[in-house]
Amino acid sequence: MKGHVQDRWWRQKKDTEGNPVFNAKGHPVREKTELFGKGDRYKVRYYDPEGNERSKSFPDKQLTKAKTLPDQDATRRARR
């Protein structure tokens, strides 16, 4: 099942031209969003078997659980 996890507290920093900024080691530089520290951190968006978009939010430190949600939902729906 297709889906993605959005980190609502951090985003990749962009320069004035809209290009991503990298540090000396070549890693992307991240910056805090306006939502930093407020509400749930991760938002999962995925499509159910009927083609409807679904979403669910998870608190900080539950990235692994968030990443496995679309697969768990597909399995649960298949068992019905």
matplotlib code that plots the C-alpha trace (Angstrom):
import matplotlib.pyplot as plt

x = [0.0, 1.3, 1.7, 4.1, 5.0, 5.2, 7.3, 5.2, 7.9, 10.9, 11.4, 14.4, 15.8, 15.7, 17.8, 16.4, 16.1, 14.2, 17.0, 17.8, 20.6, 23.3, 26.0, 29.7, 29.2, 26.5, 23.6, 20.4, 20.0, 16.6, 14.7, 11.8, 8.3, 5.6, 4.1, 7.3, 6.3, 2.6, 0.3, 1.3, 4.6, 4.1, 1.2, 0.7, -1.2, -2.2, -4.9, -7.1, -8.1, -11.2, -8.9, -9.9, -7.2, -6.7, -4.6, -3.6, -1.2, 1.3, 3.1, 6.9, 9.1, 6.6, 8.1, 8.4, 4.8, 3.8, 5.8, 4.0, 0.5, -0.4, 0.6, -1.2, -4.4, -4.2, -3.8, -6.7, -9.0, -8.1, -9.1, -12.7]
y = [0.0, 3.4, 6.1, 8.6, 10.1, 13.8, 15.3, 18.3, 19.7, 19.9, 20.7, 21.0, 24.5, 26.3, 29.2, 32.4, 30.7, 27.7, 25.2, 22.9, 23.9, 21.4, 21.5, 20.9, 17.1, 17.1, 16.5, 18.6, 21.4, 21.3, 24.1, 24.2, 24.7, 26.9, 23.7, 22.7, 21.2, 21.6, 18.6, 15.3, 15.2, 12.7, 12.6, 9.5, 9.8, 6.8, 5.3, 2.6, -0.3, 1.6, 4.5, 6.9, 9.0, 8.4, 10.1, 9.5, 11.5, 10.1, 11.7, 12.3, 9.2, 7.0, 7.2, 3.4, 2.9, 5.6, 4.0, 0.7, 2.0, 1.8, -1.9, -2.7, -1.0, -3.0, -6.2, -5.4, -4.6, -7.7, -9.9, -8.6]
z = [0.0, -0.9, 1.7, 3.2, 6.6, 7.0, 9.8, 10.8, 13.2, 10.8, 7.1, 4.8, 4.7, 1.3, 0.1, -1.4, -4.8, -3.4, -3.6, -0.7, 1.7, 2.6, 5.3, 4.8, 5.1, 2.3, 4.7, 4.3, 6.8, 8.7, 10.2, 12.7, 11.4, 12.9, 14.4, 16.3, 19.7, 19.1, 18.6, 17.0, 15.1, 12.3, 9.9, 7.7, 4.5, 2.5, 0.2, 1.4, -1.0, -2.1, -3.3, -0.5, 1.0, 4.7, 7.4, 10.9, 13.3, 15.7, 18.6, 18.8, 19.1, 17.2, 13.7, 13.4, 14.3, 11.8, 9.0, 9.4, 9.5, 5.8, 5.7, 9.0, 7.7, 4.4, 6.3, 8.7, 5.8, 3.9, 6.9, 6.9]

ax = plt.figure().add_subplot(projection="3d")
ax.plot(x, y, z, "-o")
ax.set_aspect("equal")
plt.show()
